[in-house]
Amino acid sequence: MFARHKLGGGEYIVEWIRENHYIAINWDDSPSTDREEYGSDGRSRAYQEIGRMNRVASDEHPTVVGAHYGNKVNGAEDRMVLGRVDPDADVHIIHYEDDEQPPAVYESERDARKAGVPDAHEQAGDDDLDGEWVYKALPLIGCEDYNEPVEVSFVNYPILSALRPRYHSFCEWHVAKHHLRAIDAGASSFRDVEGDIDEPSDLLAPSQLEVVCNQYLRQSSEYTGYKQLLSVGRTLRDVDIVGQTEEGRLFAQVTKDTGSNLQDKADALGTYNRPETSNLVLFGPRRESLTLPDGVMYTPLDEVVDAVDNNSPEFLTTMYDLPEPDEFLSLL
């Protein structure tokens, strides 16, 4: 999971939440953990995120979380906290009054209501309290190989910064799943865990796969004289790589999509078929069936990863590196 702390209440409370090993959301100043009170359907972001927090809290397995607090805490902009939510943890309620004093923490909604924590939902429809904030929170514990939650610097591991989801305060982080699990387990490289992953390309983020595919084009004898013409990724509407070979222009798309989405990508790439175009290359997952438009060649991503690893092992080794334990910073 990913947690972004866009919280009301100022820098002090966000720093307190971080230093005391919590992740928190602030949808309305209410101790209610009933998502139905925050929207009538799944289109409400509050409804979605409170539902996710309840699900993580009641899960029988630990959940690894990457949390960023940098929007409100000076000095935390370039780092992320990693920890676990313990199985069967309850959603805590944090009540903070604007006097820069430590907030009150309750281990459940029931305890918070018993203590008289105010509820903006009960104040004539006003979702904000005057000078008070109520947060829904989950406590973080240490990772598999670490006693406490730990920090990862974006300087040492920039991919986590690049992969941060947009908009949501608390959401699934599928694209960073293997990164978080490997760091949680104390691995120093994906080499340590790659045998547990069915598809080697799953170890790389989409932006990394685009770079690997570009490297593959450089070293492959099929694309003689290949030169990159534009920056890799989001280059044009339907392509990720634009280059030139001795035979003419090359366009390539890199995707992990399957099924109809993969077919759509193939069809879109096929529209670039012109007399001056020498190569149209679609890099994607192993497929069961796909109708390739005229001029489009298909190369599975696992073949690309293997080829680059065999020809330039140091290239992938650098991408596979994970932060060493001595680069982790224990929190206060």
Sequence and secondary structure as in RCSB ss.txt:
>XXXX:A:sequence
MFARHKLGGGEYIVEWIRENHYIAINWDDSPSTDREEYGSDGRSRAYQEIGRMNRVASDEHPTVVGAHYGNKVNG
AEDRMVLGRVDPDADVHIIHYEDDEQPPAVYESERDARKAGVPDAHEQAGDDDLDGEWVYKALPLIGCEDYNEPV
EVSFVNYPILSALRPRYHSFCEWHVAKHHLRAIDAGASSFRDVEGDIDEPSDLLAPSQLEVVCNQYLRQSSEYTG
YKQLLSVGRTLRDVDIVGQTEEGRLFAQVTKDTGSNLQDKADALGTYNRPETSNLVLFGPRRESLTLPDGVMYTP
LDEVVDAVDNNSPEFLTTMYDLPEPDEFLSLL
>XXXX:A:secstr
 EEE   SS HHHHHHHHHTTEEEE SSS     GGGG SSTT HHHHHHHHHHHHHH SS EEEEEE TTTSTT
 TTEEEEEEE TT   EEEEEETTTS  EEESSHHHHHHTT   GGGSTT    SSEEEEEEEE B  TT SS E
EEETTT THHHHT  SS SEE  GGGHHHHHHHHTT SBGGGTGGG SSGGGGS HHHHHHHHHHHHHH TTSTT
 EE S SSSSSSS SEEEEETTEEEEEEE    HHHHHHHHHHHHTT  TTEEEEEEEE   S     TTEEEEE
HHHHHHHHHHH HHHHHHHHB   GGG EE  
